Amino acid sequence: MDMDYTKILLRPVVTEKATELRESNVYAFFVAPKANKIEIGKAVEEAFKVKVTNVNVITVKPRPRVRQGRVKGRIAGYRKAYVTLAADNKIEFFEGV
């Protein structure tokens, strides 16, 4: 695929779970649907100048939006990556978020 890291890392995940995971050096990102674990790891290393030790990826499929028993459109699917950094690394971008 060989994409630029700005096309792979779409945006950070800003949730309570993602914030708690930062204490154990795990950072969460929404990523491009076609990006694989190797590309995601290289993109984080390139973007933030850190050492990545592990990448876990989950894919959430799109599903119908149901209101009052009727289908009214759909909820978009997405892909998230949980990136574990080496012990001495940190992404300063997330501090104070």
Helices and strands as residue ranges (DSSP letters): H 5-8, E 9-12, H 16-21, G 22-24, E 26-31, H 37-48, E 52-60, E 63-67, E 70-75, E 78-85, G 92-94
